[in-house]
Amino acid sequence: MSIEKVYPPKQTFDIDDTSIIDEDDVAVILPDENKVYPIVDEDLEDQHLHDQLPSVEEAKVSLPHRTIKDGKKRRLCFIATGITTVILLIITVAVAAGNKKTRTKSLGSFQEVSDFLVSNGISTLPAMTAQKSPERLAATFVADGRWYHAGSMSKPRILRFLERYVLALIYYETNGPEWTKHHKFLSALDHCDWGETISHPAGNFVKGVECDRNGRVIGLDLSNNNLKGYHITEQIQIFGQMQRLHLYKNELGGGLPHSIKSMAKLKSIGLMDTGVGGTIPDWIGDLTQLTTLALSGNEIHGSIPSSLSKLTNLRILGLDGLGLTGSINPFKGLKKLEALYLEDNALTGNLKGDLWPVIRELDVSNNLLGGTIPSLLFQHRYLTILNVNHNLFGGNFPDDILLNKLEYVNMQNNDLVGTVSDRIGYMTNLKHFDISMNGLTGSMPDTISALTGLQSLNTSGNNFTSGRMMDLSMLSNLHSLSMKGNNFIGDIPASLAKLSNLRTMDLDGNHLSGSIPTRFGTMVRLEHLLLNRNDLTGTIPRELSKLTGLKVLLLDGNNLRGNANAICDASSNVLVHFTADCAASVGSDGNSKPPEVDCTCCTMCCSDDDPDCNNKAWMPEYDLKYVYGFIRQEEYGYSLEETPKNWGEISK
């Protein structure tokens, strides 16, 4: 018999090298156990077992002299015994061969994985011993997948193993089985294949897991995927090469994990609408490679840390819809900022027009900002969106307007005074213009006719001088026109019917007289027609029954008469709100007066002696919301508000 050779185990070996075999193939040493297993020569073993069996002749000689019948029985028993022995030998050899192959593989059992994770501070012993814990489930997954090889992995292999473990941990911690899309998570595939490329006008991107050429995770996008958990795991720091972390529009909770601080290569963090709370930590300023930081719509509160000014590479910053207080000043040093979203907070201070030289989108609406609106913002080379509505800005309407790229300007609900500059004609790219709910006087300048690209115009609730409506028929792209409470007198211009793209016409609360133009029946795209609280006379045109897409029709507070049931018959499927003077009233003699309008489908019937009927203002709203890739789009809607006090007495 040859002498077995035993070699000392190597320090490391490739993840695919599952064993070390000695030169004479007589023994195998497992690197994780340093155990020696002799290698059995299957042919010699089979021969040895065969040599121990008696031959047929030997069996015959050893038989006593008995009857022929007994001999036959004996022979049959020996044959059966021999067959059984051979079968057992075959099974034994097969099992031995299988065991030999199994013994030569270092599969990384759950216990080994658990010990490794606990000893390296990746997990804890209680988490690993709890039967249904996410940590134990994730460790079991990577152990069963043969990704761990004790004592045999190089550093890059260890890091990939840990990244796979943390991805599995995220899956189990966020109710993975209920995800909207699983992106091949927990499949046998390499975790770099747990994702898919999505085509988008803003550029292709990977949903799920994205890796670099070395197999390291550089992106994780599980946004809008029904993730539900109590926090974002601290173990996310394992992704040391990660550049993009997008988990927005999920239910995660907790605070911003402190471990994110160590992810120095992060360029984009998207955690909007995840339920994250707490405050913005000072260490956020250490992530100096960040180009996008979006924490909008969460439970975050407190002030903005001054360290944020160190993020000099930031291009997109979204901190809207939080509970932030304090000054807007920390944003001074962000010279590369292209989009700043701070709406729906309680920030104070003044705007400076020269803070952000390349800014494209600026939204600071619904804050406590004061002072004047800088004229520099109306001279900016790149600014396209300026939203300052619902603040405390005062002073005159900006007058130093130059040619610019502004497309969206919303100054609603501030304390602006003076007249609207006739230089608004320079804003030739303008699509949305809202100056409603201020104290502006005079009248709208004729130069507004130069804004032929306008899609929405809202001048409601100002103190304009009484006068006739200007001709707006050249604004053929208008979708929404709201001139509520603008002190207009005279007839409604029939030329408004040329605005064939109009969906909303709001002339509520003026002093318009005459009849409703029958040509309005040709405006088949109309969805909202508000003519209430005026001095209109005549009958309700039957032509309005052609507006089969009408959702809101307000005609109350006028002197209209007649039958509106033709409209009921045509629009009953979509008409949600229809008000008219269809209630009986009490005359000056104390006797009941019949309704002025017959309406069987009205949702509210008013009368002349009920000034509180339908006394709320329907306010059109264009809001800007996030979509894929942090691009904003307009969302159109209506809100019901009490009649603004600065409108004057516009109720009947």
KOLKOLFI-673747 format. One record per residue (C-alpha): residue number from 1; chain; x, y, z. Coordinates in Angstrom, 3 decimals. Example, Ala and Ser with C-alpha at 12.3 -4.5 7.8 and 13.67 -1.06 7.14 Angstrom:
2
1, A, 12.300, -4.500, 7.800
2, A, 13.670, -1.060, 7.140
END
This chain:
652
1, A, 0.000, 0.000, 0.000
2, A, 1.385, 3.424, -0.903
3, A, 2.084, 6.106, 1.679
4, A, -0.527, 8.902, 1.811
5, A, 0.827, 12.383, 1.217
6, A, -0.709, 15.294, 3.098
7, A, -0.011, 18.837, 1.908
8, A, -0.660, 21.894, 4.084
9, A, -3.704, 23.894, 2.958
10, A, -3.169, 26.902, 0.687
11, A, -3.833, 30.356, 2.103
12, A, -6.471, 31.182, -0.541
13, A, -7.948, 29.511, -3.573
14, A, -10.311, 30.475, -6.277
15, A, -14.037, 30.309, -5.562
16, A, -14.351, 27.578, -8.198
17, A, -11.500, 25.468, -6.709
18, A, -13.431, 23.434, -4.173
19, A, -10.638, 21.145, -2.975
20, A, -6.934, 20.403, -3.078
21, A, -5.908, 16.858, -4.224
22, A, -2.472, 15.412, -3.457
23, A, -0.081, 14.423, -6.242
24, A, -0.757, 10.673, -6.011
25, A, -4.543, 11.131, -5.773
26, A, -4.619, 9.185, -2.513
27, A, -6.086, 11.834, -0.233
28, A, -8.068, 15.090, -0.339
29, A, -7.621, 18.006, 2.035
30, A, -10.591, 20.410, 2.511
31, A, -9.224, 23.899, 3.108
32, A, -11.955, 24.819, 5.556
33, A, -11.476, 21.793, 7.811
34, A, -7.884, 20.545, 7.204
35, A, -9.307, 17.037, 7.209
36, A, -7.800, 14.164, 5.217
37, A, -10.116, 11.858, 3.329
38, A, -8.510, 8.775, 1.650
39, A, -9.457, 8.370, -1.978
40, A, -10.855, 4.917, -2.617
41, A, -9.978, 3.072, -5.857
42, A, -13.398, 1.815, -6.850
43, A, -12.099, -0.986, -9.111
44, A, -9.833, -2.461, -6.395
45, A, -12.601, -2.238, -3.836
46, A, -15.064, -4.024, -6.120
47, A, -12.485, -6.773, -6.828
48, A, -11.783, -7.251, -3.118
49, A, -15.454, -7.672, -2.352
50, A, -15.882, -10.069, -5.249
51, A, -12.965, -12.235, -4.063
52, A, -14.679, -12.812, -0.727
53, A, -17.733, -14.463, -2.355
54, A, -17.740, -18.316, -2.647
55, A, -17.655, -19.839, -6.105
56, A, -20.461, -22.076, -7.339
57, A, -18.200, -25.174, -7.128
58, A, -17.215, -24.368, -3.537
59, A, -20.821, -23.968, -2.650
60, A, -21.675, -27.367, -4.185
61, A, -18.856, -29.199, -2.341
62, A, -19.838, -27.695, 0.968
63, A, -23.429, -28.904, 0.644
64, A, -24.407, -32.005, 2.610
65, A, -25.842, -35.007, 0.724
66, A, -29.536, -34.358, 0.632
67, A, -32.377, -34.889, -1.708
68, A, -32.373, -33.346, -5.147
69, A, -35.283, -31.216, -4.074
70, A, -33.411, -29.759, -1.084
71, A, -30.387, -29.090, -3.280
72, A, -32.415, -27.077, -5.687
73, A, -33.784, -24.989, -2.829
74, A, -30.276, -24.407, -1.521
75, A, -29.034, -23.331, -4.924
76, A, -31.921, -20.890, -5.334
77, A, -31.187, -19.346, -1.931
78, A, -27.499, -18.920, -2.778
79, A, -28.348, -17.323, -6.120
80, A, -30.801, -14.898, -4.454
81, A, -28.247, -14.077, -1.791
82, A, -25.614, -13.434, -4.434
83, A, -27.865, -11.136, -6.435
84, A, -28.807, -9.200, -3.299
85, A, -25.151, -8.845, -2.341
86, A, -24.227, -7.537, -5.773
87, A, -27.058, -4.971, -5.646
88, A, -25.957, -3.820, -2.214
89, A, -22.393, -3.512, -3.475
90, A, -23.501, -1.376, -6.412
91, A, -25.490, 0.908, -4.109
92, A, -22.596, 1.128, -1.637
93, A, -20.107, 2.020, -4.353
94, A, -22.466, 4.667, -5.789
95, A, -23.056, 6.233, -2.382
96, A, -19.335, 6.171, -1.660
97, A, -18.631, 7.917, -4.948
98, A, -21.291, 10.525, -4.210
99, A, -19.955, 11.092, -0.728
100, A, -16.463, 11.459, -2.130
101, A, -17.629, 14.216, -4.491
102, A, -19.603, 15.885, -1.727
103, A, -16.643, 15.785, 0.622
104, A, -14.442, 17.431, -2.005
105, A, -16.688, 20.528, -2.174
106, A, -16.598, 23.350, 0.358
107, A, -20.261, 24.351, 0.173
108, A, -20.307, 26.920, 2.969
109, A, -23.000, 25.670, 5.330
110, A, -25.428, 28.019, 7.060
111, A, -23.417, 27.764, 10.267
112, A, -20.248, 28.839, 8.487
113, A, -22.037, 31.754, 6.833
114, A, -23.612, 32.749, 10.142
115, A, -20.285, 32.591, 11.976
116, A, -18.625, 34.706, 9.301
117, A, -21.336, 37.397, 9.339
118, A, -21.441, 37.592, 13.131
119, A, -17.668, 37.569, 13.639
120, A, -17.256, 40.395, 11.116
121, A, -19.999, 42.547, 12.629
122, A, -22.302, 42.217, 9.618
123, A, -25.033, 40.624, 11.730
124, A, -25.679, 39.560, 15.322
125, A, -26.064, 36.180, 16.973
126, A, -29.670, 36.825, 18.101
127, A, -30.623, 37.782, 14.532
128, A, -29.019, 34.617, 13.168
129, A, -30.708, 32.329, 15.709
130, A, -34.215, 33.769, 15.280
131, A, -35.960, 31.331, 12.954
132, A, -37.839, 33.808, 10.752
133, A, -35.545, 36.827, 10.965
134, A, -34.607, 38.523, 7.662
135, A, -30.928, 38.058, 8.567
136, A, -31.283, 34.303, 8.992
137, A, -33.359, 33.949, 5.818
138, A, -30.788, 35.946, 3.825
139, A, -27.893, 33.905, 5.267
140, A, -29.703, 30.674, 4.427
141, A, -30.206, 31.879, 0.869
142, A, -26.532, 32.635, 0.232
143, A, -25.455, 29.413, 1.986
144, A, -27.787, 27.286, -0.126
145, A, -26.538, 29.056, -3.216
146, A, -22.953, 27.901, -2.561
147, A, -21.621, 31.449, -2.559
148, A, -19.578, 31.055, 0.603
149, A, -16.311, 29.076, 0.694
150, A, -14.696, 29.123, 4.117
151, A, -11.144, 30.378, 4.213
152, A, -10.818, 30.332, 0.463
153, A, -12.157, 33.656, -0.865
154, A, -10.163, 36.651, -1.995
155, A, -11.291, 40.111, -0.909
156, A, -13.218, 40.823, -4.158
157, A, -15.040, 37.485, -3.748
158, A, -15.883, 38.274, -0.148
159, A, -17.289, 41.683, -1.121
160, A, -19.479, 40.163, -3.839
161, A, -20.678, 37.529, -1.367
162, A, -21.586, 40.258, 1.141
163, A, -23.368, 42.322, -1.522
164, A, -25.479, 39.300, -2.440
165, A, -26.275, 38.774, 1.239
166, A, -27.354, 42.417, 1.747
167, A, -29.520, 42.348, -1.392
168, A, -31.254, 39.252, -0.005
169, A, -31.550, 41.007, 3.368
170, A, -33.254, 44.009, 1.734
171, A, -35.652, 41.605, 0.015
172, A, -36.669, 39.907, 3.263
173, A, -36.767, 43.144, 5.300
174, A, -39.134, 44.843, 2.854
175, A, -41.688, 42.074, 2.311
176, A, -40.086, 40.882, -0.912
177, A, -42.784, 38.348, -1.856
178, A, -45.254, 41.252, -2.152
179, A, -43.086, 43.436, -4.388
180, A, -44.781, 44.683, -7.536
181, A, -41.837, 43.458, -9.616
182, A, -39.272, 40.999, -8.332
183, A, -36.534, 41.803, -10.873
184, A, -35.305, 38.170, -10.578
185, A, -34.356, 38.736, -6.925
186, A, -33.340, 35.556, -5.085
187, A, -33.014, 33.601, -8.302
188, A, -29.979, 31.383, -8.881
189, A, -28.645, 33.969, -11.339
190, A, -25.692, 36.131, -10.455
191, A, -27.150, 39.088, -8.551
192, A, -25.790, 41.424, -11.236
193, A, -28.565, 39.970, -13.416
194, A, -31.295, 40.887, -10.922
195, A, -32.601, 43.790, -12.979
196, A, -33.819, 45.020, -16.337
197, A, -33.065, 47.971, -18.588
198, A, -35.922, 50.456, -18.950
199, A, -36.195, 52.739, -21.976
200, A, -37.259, 56.291, -21.188
201, A, -37.173, 59.600, -23.075
202, A, -34.848, 60.957, -20.405
203, A, -32.424, 58.083, -21.016
204, A, -32.248, 54.358, -20.373
205, A, -31.765, 53.182, -16.812
206, A, -31.674, 49.895, -14.895
207, A, -34.475, 48.928, -12.517
208, A, -33.243, 46.475, -9.932
209, A, -29.518, 45.829, -9.535
210, A, -26.815, 47.393, -11.699
211, A, -23.159, 46.289, -11.563
212, A, -19.867, 47.469, -12.990
213, A, -17.469, 45.319, -15.037
214, A, -15.971, 43.869, -11.873
215, A, -19.309, 42.580, -10.663
216, A, -19.676, 45.190, -7.920
217, A, -23.077, 46.763, -7.296
218, A, -23.150, 50.393, -8.455
219, A, -26.906, 50.952, -8.645
220, A, -30.040, 49.837, -6.808
221, A, -33.412, 51.055, -8.085
222, A, -36.462, 49.525, -6.413
223, A, -38.605, 52.652, -6.690
224, A, -42.399, 52.458, -6.674
225, A, -42.270, 48.714, -6.023
226, A, -44.426, 48.177, -2.899
227, A, -41.500, 47.778, -0.515
228, A, -42.756, 47.784, 3.084
229, A, -40.501, 47.864, 6.113
230, A, -39.544, 49.749, 9.239
231, A, -36.251, 51.228, 8.123
232, A, -33.532, 51.196, 5.487
233, A, -30.958, 48.650, 6.633
234, A, -27.666, 49.981, 8.004
235, A, -25.944, 47.141, 6.125
236, A, -26.442, 49.117, 2.932
237, A, -22.936, 50.450, 3.574
238, A, -21.632, 47.149, 2.120
239, A, -22.219, 48.696, -1.320
240, A, -18.998, 50.673, -1.262
241, A, -19.036, 51.247, -5.030
242, A, -22.682, 52.307, -5.230
243, A, -23.409, 55.447, -7.228
244, A, -27.212, 55.358, -7.489
245, A, -29.691, 54.520, -4.699
246, A, -33.341, 54.958, -5.669
247, A, -35.985, 53.574, -3.301
248, A, -38.603, 56.296, -3.707
249, A, -42.372, 55.770, -3.479
250, A, -42.233, 52.869, -1.021
251, A, -43.140, 52.443, 2.663
252, A, -39.863, 52.178, 4.539
253, A, -39.882, 54.548, 7.522
254, A, -37.055, 55.101, 9.978
255, A, -34.413, 57.748, 9.496
256, A, -31.585, 58.195, 7.044
257, A, -29.173, 55.333, 7.855
258, A, -25.953, 56.672, 9.336
259, A, -24.064, 54.063, 7.322
260, A, -24.839, 55.972, 4.103
261, A, -22.136, 58.369, 5.275
262, A, -19.478, 55.819, 4.287
263, A, -20.843, 55.394, 0.735
264, A, -18.522, 58.065, -0.621
265, A, -19.125, 57.286, -4.314
266, A, -22.856, 57.995, -4.226
267, A, -23.944, 60.368, -6.972
268, A, -27.722, 60.055, -6.747
269, A, -30.008, 59.460, -3.750
270, A, -33.736, 59.187, -4.461
271, A, -35.774, 58.537, -1.307
272, A, -38.902, 60.612, -1.979
273, A, -42.176, 59.409, -0.456
274, A, -40.683, 56.583, 1.603
275, A, -41.833, 57.637, 5.086
276, A, -38.288, 58.475, 6.187
277, A, -38.261, 60.738, 9.257
278, A, -35.892, 62.537, 11.589
279, A, -33.683, 65.400, 10.496
280, A, -31.228, 65.943, 7.662
281, A, -27.899, 64.903, 9.232
282, A, -24.801, 67.084, 9.147
283, A, -22.806, 64.282, 7.530
284, A, -24.837, 64.672, 4.337
285, A, -22.237, 67.282, 3.379
286, A, -19.557, 64.565, 3.300
287, A, -21.096, 62.953, 0.194
288, A, -19.345, 65.421, -2.046
289, A, -19.882, 63.462, -5.276
290, A, -23.664, 63.802, -5.043
291, A, -25.310, 65.304, -8.105
292, A, -28.886, 64.422, -7.086
293, A, -30.407, 64.464, -3.595
294, A, -34.173, 63.943, -3.431
295, A, -35.809, 63.481, -0.018
296, A, -39.199, 65.005, -0.876
297, A, -42.515, 64.038, 0.692
298, A, -41.175, 62.477, 3.891
299, A, -41.494, 63.054, 7.644
300, A, -38.203, 64.943, 7.838
301, A, -38.214, 68.115, 9.939
302, A, -35.851, 70.648, 11.475
303, A, -33.517, 73.078, 9.783
304, A, -31.308, 72.630, 6.750
305, A, -27.728, 71.875, 7.860
306, A, -25.093, 74.346, 6.728
307, A, -22.952, 71.393, 5.608
308, A, -25.263, 71.055, 2.619
309, A, -23.398, 73.952, 1.028
310, A, -20.408, 71.594, 0.629
311, A, -22.286, 69.573, -2.008
312, A, -20.851, 71.692, -4.774
313, A, -21.559, 69.069, -7.446
314, A, -25.311, 69.037, -6.803
315, A, -27.451, 69.532, -9.883
316, A, -30.855, 68.448, -8.504
317, A, -32.017, 69.051, -4.923
318, A, -35.509, 68.023, -3.838
319, A, -36.480, 68.862, -0.254
320, A, -40.130, 69.698, -0.886
321, A, -43.055, 68.482, 1.189
322, A, -41.078, 68.211, 4.428
323, A, -41.334, 70.093, 7.724
324, A, -38.251, 72.228, 7.234
325, A, -37.842, 75.512, 9.065
326, A, -35.180, 78.192, 9.231
327, A, -33.350, 80.122, 6.555
328, A, -32.964, 79.413, 2.861
329, A, -29.326, 80.572, 3.069
330, A, -27.561, 77.127, 3.127
331, A, -28.076, 76.895, -0.623
332, A, -25.751, 79.772, -1.448
333, A, -22.711, 77.769, -2.522
334, A, -24.446, 75.410, -4.916
335, A, -23.227, 76.980, -8.153
336, A, -23.957, 73.904, -10.306
337, A, -27.568, 73.623, -9.162
338, A, -29.995, 73.193, -12.052
339, A, -33.185, 72.271, -10.176
340, A, -34.155, 73.314, -6.640
341, A, -37.454, 72.098, -5.153
342, A, -38.238, 73.518, -1.695
343, A, -42.017, 73.903, -1.806
344, A, -44.360, 73.047, 1.073
345, A, -42.045, 73.882, 3.973
346, A, -41.802, 76.811, 6.410
347, A, -38.562, 78.364, 5.192
348, A, -37.847, 82.045, 5.743
349, A, -35.544, 84.630, 4.236
350, A, -35.223, 86.416, 0.911
351, A, -34.445, 85.211, -2.585
352, A, -31.284, 86.367, -4.309
353, A, -31.363, 86.333, -8.068
354, A, -27.660, 85.613, -8.508
355, A, -27.334, 82.581, -6.209
356, A, -27.594, 79.891, -8.856
357, A, -26.048, 80.839, -12.211
358, A, -27.250, 77.747, -14.125
359, A, -30.587, 77.124, -12.384
360, A, -33.328, 75.823, -14.687
361, A, -36.166, 75.030, -12.274
362, A, -36.835, 76.911, -9.029
363, A, -39.820, 76.018, -6.860
364, A, -40.044, 77.650, -3.425
365, A, -43.846, 77.785, -3.231
366, A, -45.772, 77.447, 0.036
367, A, -43.118, 78.848, 2.363
368, A, -42.685, 82.025, 4.422
369, A, -40.264, 83.808, 2.117
370, A, -40.483, 87.585, 1.948
371, A, -38.960, 90.648, 0.394
372, A, -39.319, 91.276, -3.312
373, A, -39.075, 88.860, -6.198
374, A, -35.685, 89.592, -7.799
375, A, -35.892, 91.028, -11.304
376, A, -32.756, 89.023, -12.110
377, A, -34.926, 85.907, -12.191
378, A, -36.751, 87.429, -15.190
379, A, -33.441, 88.019, -16.957
380, A, -31.902, 84.612, -16.300
381, A, -30.272, 82.765, -19.196
382, A, -31.427, 79.272, -18.203
383, A, -34.424, 79.535, -15.859
384, A, -37.559, 77.870, -17.267
385, A, -39.664, 77.272, -14.121
386, A, -40.265, 79.929, -11.455
387, A, -42.798, 78.960, -8.801
388, A, -43.061, 81.304, -5.812
389, A, -46.784, 80.996, -5.060
390, A, -48.161, 81.174, -1.503
391, A, -45.367, 83.186, 0.108
392, A, -45.049, 86.691, 1.574
393, A, -43.398, 88.408, -1.371
394, A, -44.388, 92.048, -1.696
395, A, -43.496, 95.106, -3.696
396, A, -44.248, 95.871, -7.300
397, A, -44.572, 93.392, -10.090
398, A, -41.061, 92.984, -11.612
399, A, -40.515, 95.510, -14.375
400, A, -36.984, 94.786, -15.623
401, A, -38.002, 91.844, -17.783
402, A, -35.701, 90.825, -20.620
403, A, -35.912, 88.053, -23.183
404, A, -35.674, 84.820, -21.261
405, A, -36.523, 81.107, -21.366
406, A, -39.261, 81.150, -18.730
407, A, -42.051, 78.692, -19.485
408, A, -43.799, 78.432, -16.118
409, A, -44.317, 81.454, -13.840
410, A, -46.547, 81.124, -10.777
411, A, -46.752, 84.066, -8.352
412, A, -50.190, 83.223, -6.956
413, A, -51.191, 84.322, -3.455
414, A, -48.526, 86.843, -2.491
415, A, -48.736, 90.558, -1.686
416, A, -47.689, 91.994, -5.050
417, A, -48.982, 95.457, -5.901
418, A, -48.778, 97.887, -8.786
419, A, -49.505, 97.162, -12.413
420, A, -48.505, 94.228, -14.570
421, A, -45.554, 95.318, -16.674
422, A, -46.167, 95.537, -20.402
423, A, -42.733, 93.913, -20.745
424, A, -44.341, 90.525, -20.113
425, A, -44.435, 90.340, -23.900
426, A, -40.724, 89.474, -23.744
427, A, -41.545, 86.126, -22.138
428, A, -42.299, 84.566, -25.495
429, A, -41.665, 81.011, -24.259
430, A, -44.288, 81.294, -21.533
431, A, -46.798, 78.433, -21.272
432, A, -48.206, 78.883, -17.753
433, A, -48.719, 82.313, -16.195
434, A, -50.420, 82.701, -12.801
435, A, -50.549, 86.050, -10.979
436, A, -53.806, 85.367, -9.137
437, A, -54.632, 86.340, -5.540
438, A, -52.465, 89.445, -5.270
439, A, -53.248, 93.166, -5.039
440, A, -52.409, 94.121, -8.611
441, A, -54.169, 97.126, -10.102
442, A, -54.656, 98.709, -13.505
443, A, -55.448, 96.278, -16.281
444, A, -53.788, 93.456, -18.133
445, A, -51.481, 94.933, -20.803
446, A, -52.235, 94.321, -24.463
447, A, -48.767, 92.799, -24.869
448, A, -50.161, 89.605, -23.415
449, A, -51.360, 88.879, -26.952
450, A, -47.709, 88.215, -27.865
451, A, -47.653, 85.153, -25.602
452, A, -49.091, 82.882, -28.253
453, A, -47.656, 79.768, -26.606
454, A, -49.688, 80.245, -23.427
455, A, -51.533, 77.147, -22.276
456, A, -52.878, 78.439, -18.969
457, A, -53.569, 81.993, -17.802
458, A, -54.813, 82.862, -14.311
459, A, -55.325, 86.503, -13.306
460, A, -58.067, 85.858, -10.731
461, A, -58.558, 87.784, -7.502
462, A, -56.764, 91.069, -8.166
463, A, -57.946, 94.684, -7.914
464, A, -57.941, 95.462, -11.611
465, A, -59.732, 98.564, -12.799
466, A, -63.248, 97.958, -14.062
467, A, -63.318, 97.526, -17.823
468, A, -64.170, 95.258, -20.689
469, A, -62.396, 91.984, -21.356
470, A, -59.520, 92.188, -23.812
471, A, -59.483, 90.114, -26.978
472, A, -57.682, 86.837, -26.246
473, A, -58.623, 84.989, -29.423
474, A, -54.998, 84.961, -30.614
475, A, -54.006, 82.710, -27.677
476, A, -55.069, 79.633, -29.600
477, A, -53.061, 77.216, -27.438
478, A, -54.903, 78.084, -24.236
479, A, -56.195, 75.099, -22.278
480, A, -57.184, 76.997, -19.150
481, A, -58.410, 80.583, -18.772
482, A, -59.281, 81.842, -15.280
483, A, -60.142, 85.534, -14.849
484, A, -62.289, 85.237, -11.758
485, A, -63.121, 88.461, -9.901
486, A, -61.311, 90.804, -12.307
487, A, -64.047, 93.533, -12.365
488, A, -64.910, 92.918, -16.017
489, A, -68.047, 94.585, -17.352
490, A, -69.981, 94.367, -20.610
491, A, -70.673, 91.366, -22.787
492, A, -68.705, 88.152, -22.851
493, A, -66.581, 88.385, -26.022
494, A, -67.960, 85.896, -28.541
495, A, -64.412, 85.659, -29.928
496, A, -63.526, 83.434, -26.958
497, A, -65.221, 80.648, -28.919
498, A, -62.173, 80.655, -31.213
499, A, -60.146, 79.108, -28.373
500, A, -60.953, 75.624, -29.580
501, A, -58.418, 73.948, -27.263
502, A, -59.928, 75.466, -24.133
503, A, -60.874, 72.998, -21.396
504, A, -61.521, 75.516, -18.635
505, A, -63.189, 78.918, -18.906
506, A, -63.578, 80.629, -15.535
507, A, -65.217, 84.079, -15.553
508, A, -66.862, 83.743, -12.136
509, A, -67.424, 86.812, -9.946
510, A, -67.270, 89.616, -12.502
511, A, -69.971, 92.033, -13.667
512, A, -70.493, 90.601, -17.131
513, A, -73.867, 91.211, -18.723
514, A, -75.787, 90.208, -21.813
515, A, -76.401, 86.628, -22.893
516, A, -74.226, 83.543, -23.033
517, A, -72.815, 83.341, -26.582
518, A, -74.397, 80.460, -28.472
519, A, -71.032, 79.898, -30.190
520, A, -69.773, 78.406, -26.933
521, A, -71.544, 75.262, -28.097
522, A, -68.712, 74.729, -30.594
523, A, -66.042, 74.487, -27.864
524, A, -66.314, 70.728, -27.679
525, A, -63.204, 70.301, -25.495
526, A, -64.674, 72.340, -22.629
527, A, -64.755, 70.475, -19.323
528, A, -65.235, 73.387, -16.885
529, A, -67.440, 76.403, -17.638
530, A, -67.815, 78.863, -14.743
531, A, -70.070, 81.853, -15.496
532, A, -71.662, 82.161, -12.058
533, A, -72.014, 85.374, -10.003
534, A, -72.361, 87.779, -12.935
535, A, -75.254, 89.798, -14.400
536, A, -76.036, 87.535, -17.353
537, A, -79.540, 87.532, -18.798
538, A, -81.564, 85.619, -21.350
539, A, -81.993, 81.872, -21.600
540, A, -79.512, 79.050, -21.210
541, A, -78.486, 78.204, -24.794
542, A, -79.486, 74.733, -25.949
543, A, -76.190, 74.718, -27.855
544, A, -74.423, 73.979, -24.555
545, A, -75.883, 70.466, -24.800
546, A, -73.250, 69.806, -27.485
547, A, -70.545, 70.064, -24.805
548, A, -70.780, 66.397, -23.936
549, A, -67.498, 66.446, -22.011
550, A, -68.633, 69.025, -19.439
551, A, -67.767, 68.067, -15.860
552, A, -68.419, 71.388, -14.092
553, A, -71.061, 73.936, -15.165
554, A, -71.789, 76.854, -12.813
555, A, -74.538, 79.273, -13.883
556, A, -75.997, 80.391, -10.543
557, A, -76.104, 83.998, -9.350
558, A, -77.290, 85.419, -12.679
559, A, -80.618, 86.452, -14.162
560, A, -80.839, 83.493, -16.543
561, A, -84.151, 81.800, -17.198
562, A, -85.523, 78.828, -19.031
563, A, -84.972, 75.107, -19.263
564, A, -81.573, 73.424, -18.778
565, A, -82.718, 69.838, -19.200
566, A, -81.253, 69.549, -22.703
567, A, -77.855, 69.817, -21.041
568, A, -78.898, 67.196, -18.499
569, A, -79.788, 64.732, -21.238
570, A, -76.523, 65.242, -23.137
571, A, -74.026, 65.384, -20.272
572, A, -75.555, 63.250, -17.544
573, A, -72.766, 60.672, -17.733
574, A, -69.896, 63.055, -16.981
575, A, -71.446, 66.170, -15.411
576, A, -70.327, 66.140, -11.784
577, A, -71.235, 69.669, -10.626
578, A, -74.077, 71.700, -12.144
579, A, -75.442, 74.723, -10.285
580, A, -78.169, 77.091, -11.428
581, A, -80.906, 79.279, -9.945
582, A, -83.336, 76.393, -9.859
583, A, -84.652, 76.867, -6.302
584, A, -87.813, 78.735, -5.403
585, A, -87.345, 82.107, -3.715
586, A, -89.359, 84.531, -1.657
587, A, -90.468, 87.735, -3.339
588, A, -90.505, 91.212, -1.863
589, A, -94.187, 90.713, -1.073
590, A, -93.389, 87.662, 0.981
591, A, -94.866, 85.251, -1.515
592, A, -93.015, 82.329, -3.022
593, A, -91.522, 82.827, -6.471
594, A, -91.006, 79.927, -8.879
595, A, -87.451, 78.917, -9.852
596, A, -85.861, 80.951, -12.609
597, A, -84.380, 77.813, -14.193
598, A, -85.863, 74.364, -14.661
599, A, -83.074, 71.823, -14.080
600, A, -83.551, 68.126, -13.303
601, A, -79.854, 67.217, -13.005
602, A, -78.449, 70.160, -11.063
603, A, -76.335, 69.123, -8.098
604, A, -77.085, 72.425, -6.348
605, A, -80.055, 74.744, -6.780
606, A, -79.681, 78.362, -5.665
607, A, -82.087, 81.277, -5.404
608, A, -81.893, 85.073, -5.338
609, A, -82.532, 85.265, -1.585
610, A, -79.739, 82.837, -0.642
611, A, -76.409, 84.701, -0.998
612, A, -74.497, 81.873, 0.676
613, A, -75.429, 79.327, -1.975
614, A, -72.321, 78.143, -3.837
615, A, -70.279, 80.894, -2.204
616, A, -66.940, 79.120, -2.485
617, A, -64.430, 79.805, -5.180
618, A, -63.325, 77.066, -7.524
619, A, -59.611, 77.676, -7.972
620, A, -57.758, 76.084, -10.872
621, A, -54.380, 74.692, -9.891
622, A, -51.382, 73.665, -11.894
623, A, -49.005, 71.736, -9.699
624, A, -45.632, 70.292, -10.564
625, A, -45.022, 66.669, -9.588
626, A, -42.114, 64.272, -9.850
627, A, -42.100, 61.593, -12.506
628, A, -39.363, 59.168, -13.567
629, A, -35.865, 60.575, -13.534
630, A, -36.818, 63.545, -11.305
631, A, -38.490, 65.282, -14.243
632, A, -41.467, 67.463, -13.358
633, A, -44.800, 67.518, -15.102
634, A, -47.917, 69.611, -14.581
635, A, -50.934, 68.123, -12.845
636, A, -54.159, 70.026, -13.347
637, A, -56.976, 70.146, -10.845
638, A, -59.455, 72.282, -8.937
639, A, -59.750, 73.160, -5.269
640, A, -62.687, 74.704, -3.453
641, A, -61.684, 77.740, -1.387
642, A, -63.629, 80.310, 0.548
643, A, -64.253, 83.523, -1.358
644, A, -60.983, 85.502, -1.022
645, A, -61.398, 88.602, 1.139
646, A, -59.425, 90.822, -1.245
647, A, -61.890, 90.249, -4.053
648, A, -64.409, 92.665, -2.726
649, A, -68.082, 91.848, -2.525
650, A, -68.734, 89.608, -5.505
651, A, -71.547, 87.482, -4.084
652, A, -75.081, 88.366, -5.021
END
